[in-house]
Amino acid sequence: MYGDLATKLILESKRARKLRQSLNKNGKTIEAVVPEYQEEMVNKILKETEQLNSNAVFLQDSTQQNNKIKTCQYFVTLLSMERNKRCLLGYHKDRSDLIGEILWDKTNSTGTGFDINKLNHEEQQYMKEYSQLMSSLNGDFAEVDLTGSLKPPSEVFIDVRVLKDAGEIQTEYGVFHLIKDSQFFVRQSDVERLIQQGYLQKI
């Protein structure tokens, strides 16, 4: 039946969004639950919409002859086309929002749990250009970390454990050599990005 595929697509999108919101509340990464792009389903919905358009063109002539049944069929066909369009737009808007969320959370990194192959070619290109735009913004506002957390820190200095070697980093309070399994008491703002990228863990 017309519209069933679009309904299924939106339900899948809503289910994935609820799962991401649940993980966000628990402070967990959302990247491992990014659903694959439903290319086959999207193509079927597009073909269905093309068929509906052909039907609408055929039925349009009947509406001019004051055939009430054909006129009703014509308007139902138009509404079905509009619904398919809105469902497709909603699905793609949700995925573009998710890409932005991943990039802002991971500060230009796709993260360890994210498989970029779950995105189609256009989404990968969008992600690349979005990342370049973020880098450009950070270059323009070098004194402010635009990709930092919006939540105010509960404490200025924190204990961190090094999860993997990251070499030497320079901070306002000195130089740190990040060697795996070592621990430091550092200012949170100095290491926030390293925590987000998975090099450090807050203790």
Buried (B, 14 or more C-beta within 10 A) or exposed (E): EBBEBBEBBBEBBEEBBEEBEEBEEEEEBBBEBBBEBBEEBBEBBEEBBEBBEEBBEEBBEBBEEEBEEBBEBBEBBBEBBEBBBEBBEBBBEBBBEBBBBBBBBBBBBBBEBBEEEBBBEEBBEBBEEBBEEBEEEBEEEEEEEEBBBEEEEEEEBBEBEBBEEBEEBEEEEEEBEBEEEEEBEBBBBBBBBBBBBBBBEEE
